[in-house]
Amino acid sequence: MTAFAKRIAAKPEFGPCVLLVAMVLVFYQLNPAFLSVRNIGNTLAFTVELGLIALAMTLLMTAGEFDLSVGSLFGFCPVLMWTLYNTGTTSMELGFAIALLTATVIGLISGLFVTRLKIPSFLVTLGMLLVVRGTALFVTSGFPQRTWNARDLWLAELLVGDFKVGGLRLHMSLLWFLLAAVLLGLLLTRTRTGNWIQAAGGNPSAARARGVKVDGTKLKLFALSGAMAGFAGIVSSIRTAAANPNSGTGYELEVIAMVVIGGTALGGGRGTIISTVLGIFILRLMRNGIVLVGVPGLAYNIFIGAIILGMMALHSWLDRRHQEGR
């Protein structure tokens, strides 16, 4: 293997990229409708909403932490916003701001438990998941909130308005996703904060000794994670005209799977936004593809588990070869 090929294979994006291309080719051969304009548009609409959460989770996991409350925030924030709006308590714009602020504060609270009380983030955010989901169910008595008049409002159009590129129907949420990916990618790779994030996850003690504000960095990332989950939930509620308190159930595990498949180290210290974007599309296209080729949807988790195990084995093998200098 040439030196150039070795460098390419050692990059964390290599494995996910190969898997994504192979998967697209296989599904297209099995069912050409997989790459139809309509199917691509429909797949992108939901993919980018879940992807927004995965982008923030990448930074948090690179810093060595998890957030299991993102799925519950995905369901809770739309419920809060639409409850405020439908009862005439606030305008949609103010309700939107309150919902995002609430999600940010919830993320901060989780971060404080982790950084100040030194409780593992897994346990903290698991508890927060139950509190937030329970609150959403209690407030709504388990019933979805009315949102079907949302498209008459300028904010809804700004967040989820659709447009066409050729024959492809897309939503504004795709542009928000791309913007977030670019900004967070630059943050992680081109700024001092990005260096701090990687140092906090790689070796927190050494990072503190070098003056890195580990706790402050993690606190901001928990806040970002909460805000992005809330934003994604609101976007989804406008697109689907439904704010269901049960929305987002199980999303926390799927988001973590996206990030892990993309090559972010479970122990922290390594992660890239580009790899996560690949991981996002791998999982969402996998779900779409197995349905189109006639595989029962209930088998989805089998495929996801197999992909996670396979990608972890591949990343481990590539890391060993890189360390051995092969």
N, C-alpha and C positions, 0 to 999 in steps of 0.2 A: 504494500500500500504506500503510495506517495505521501510526502509530507503534507501536501495540500489536502489530500483525501483524509488524512488523519485528523487535520484541524477541523475539517467539516464534520466528520463523524463524532468528534469530541464535543461539539456544540450541543447544548441541551435541546435546541430546536430540531435537531436531526431526526431523532426517533419519532416524535409526533408528526413531523412533516411527511416522513415516509409512510406512516400509518394512515394519515389523512388522504394522501394521494391514492394509496392502494385501496382504501375503503371506497372512495368515490368511484374508482374504475370498476370495482367489483359490483357495487350496487347499480351502476349504470348499465353494465352488461346484463344483469339480472332483470332490470326494469328501466328502460330508457326514460320513463316519466320522472325518474329521480332527478334528472337535470333539466326538467321542463321549467319554463319561466314561472308558471304558477306555483309549482312546488318550491322553487328557490325563494320566491317572495314570501310564501307562507312560513317556510322554515326560518328565514331571517327574522321575521317579526317577533317570534318568541325567543329565538336564540340570543339576540342581543340584550333582551331584558334580563335573562339569567346571567348573561355575560358581564353585565355591569357589576353584579355582586362578585363574580369571580375575579375581576380586575382588582378590586379592593382587597379581596381575600389573599391574592398573590402577595401583596405587600405585607400583610399581617403574618402570613405563614413564613415569608422570608425572614421576618423578625422573630420567628420562633413561637408564634402563638396561633390559636384557632378562635373562630367565632361561630358557635353553633346556633346563635340566636337570629341569624340573618333570615332564615325561612319564616320565622314568626313575625319579624319586622316587615317582611314582604307582604304579609297579610294584614298586619295591624295598621300600618300607616295609611293605606287607602281607606280603611274603615274609619279611622280618626278624621281624615280630611272630608270624606263624604258625609259623615255624621254632622260635622260642624256646618257644612254647606247646606245639606238637605233640611236641617232644622232652622236655618236662617240665622244661625249664630254668627257666622262669618261669611265673607265672600270666598269664592273658590281660591283666589290668589292668597288670601290670608290663611285659609285652611291648609293650603299647600305648604306655606312657610312654617306654620305651626307643626304640621306633621313631620317635615324634614328636621326641624329643630328638636322635636321630641325624639326622633330616631337617633340624632346625634348625641343627645344627652344620655339616652339609654346606652349607646356605645361607650360614652365616657364613664358611666357608672361601672360598666363591666371592666373597663380598663383600670379604674381605680381599685377595684377588688383584686385585680391581678397584680398591679404594680405596687400598691400600698400594703395590702394584706398578704401578698405572696401566695394567693390561692391559684392553683392551676387553671388556665383559661378554659380548659375542657369542662371543668366543673362549674365555673362561674357562668359561662355562657349557656350551659345546659340548664342551669337554674333560671337564667334570664329568659331562655326560650319558653319555659313553662309559665313564667309570670306574664310575659307579653302575649302569648297565645291565649292564656286563660282570660286576660283582660279583654282581648278582642271578642272572645266568645261571650263573655259576661255582658259587655256593652251592647252587643247586637242580639243577644239570646240565640246566637248561632245562625242568624239569618243574614243573607247578603244585603248590602246597601244599594239603593237605587242610584244609577249613574248614567242612565241612557240619554240624558240631555246634555252630556258633557261636550259633545262635538260642536255645540253652538257657542262655546266659550273660546276666547283667543288663546288662553293658556293651554287648553287641551290640544288645540291645533299646533301650538309651538312644540309641545312635548311628543305628540303622536300623530300629527297630521300626515296624510299620505301624499305621495307624489310618484310620478312614473319616470323611469329611465328606459327609453325604448318601450318595450312591452312589459317591463318589470315593474311591479307595484311595490314600492318601498314605504317605510314609515320614518318619521323624523327621529325615532328612537335609534335607528341605525347610525345617524349622524352623531347623536349624543354618545353612543358607544364608541365610535371611531375617535371622537374628540377625547373621551376619557382614556382610551387606550394610548393615544399619542402622548397626552400630558403625563399620565402615570408612568409610561415607559421612559420618558425623558427624566422624570423625577427620580426614578430608580437607577438610571444609568449615567446621568449627567450632572447630578447635584450632590452637595454634601449630605443632604438628608438621605439620599439613596445609599450613600456609603454607610451612614449610620444605621439604616435599616438592615443592611447585610451584616454589619458588624454586630448588631444587637442579637441577631439570630445565630451567627457563627460562633462567637465566644463573648458572651455578655461581660464576664469579669475583665477580660483583657480590654474590651471596648470601654468600659468605665474607667479603667486605668489610663486610657489614652484621651479621656475627656469627653467621650461620647455620652450624650444624655439618653441613656437606654430607656428609662422609665417614661420620660417625656415623649420620646419617639413612639413607643408602643401605645401610649395614651392617645396620641393623635391618630394612629392607625385604627384603633378600636372605634374612635369617633367617625372616621372615614367609612369604615365598614358598615356601621349602623346607618349613616346617611345614604350610602349607595344602595343598601338593601331597601330602605324606605322609598327612595327615588324610583327604583326598579318596580316596586310594588304599585306605586301610583301610576306609572306609565302603563303597566299591564292592566290596571283597573279601567283606565280610559279606553284602551284599545279593545278590551273585551266587554266593556259596559257592565262590569260586575266587580264589586268590592266584597269578596267573600272572606270572612274571618279565618277560614281554613286554608286559604290560598298560601302557597309556599311550603306546605307540609312536605318534609323530606328534601327540600331544596338545599339545606345546609350540607347534606352528605353529597349531593350531586355536584355542588359547587366545589367542595373540597376535592372530589374526584377529578374534576376538570383541571384544577390547579396541579394536582399530583401527576396526572397524566402528562401535563405540560412540562414536567421535570423539576418543579419546585421541591426542594428538599424538605421532607417531613420534619426534620430536626431544626430547620432554619438555616440561614446563611447563604442560600442560593435560590434564585428565582428570576425569571424574566417574563415580561408582559407578552412578548411575541409568542413564547411557548404556551402561555395560558390561553391566548387567543386560539392557537391550534387545538389545544385541549378542549376548549369550548365547542368548537365546530366538530371535533371528533365525536363527542358525546351526543350532541344534538342531531347531527347527521346520521349517527348510528341509530338513534331512536326513530327517526323518520324513515331510514332505509329499511329497517327490519319490518316495519309495517307495510311498506310498499311491495316488498318481495313476498309477503304472506306469512311471515313468522309471527306467532301470537305475541301481542304487546306485553303480556305477562312474563315473557322470556327476556325482556329487556335487561333486567338486573343480572341475569346470567352472563350476558355479553359484557356488561359494564364491569363486573367482577373479573372476568377473564382479561379484559383490556388492562385494568389496573394492575393485575398480577404480571401480565406480560410486559407492560411498560416499566414497571419497577425492576423486573429482571433485566430488561434491556439497559436502563439507566445505570444499574449496578455494574453490568458487564462493561459498558463504555467507560465508566469511572475507573474501574480497575485497569483497563487497558491504557487509559490516559495517565494514570499514576505510575504504571510500569514503563511508560514511555514507548509503547508499541505503536 
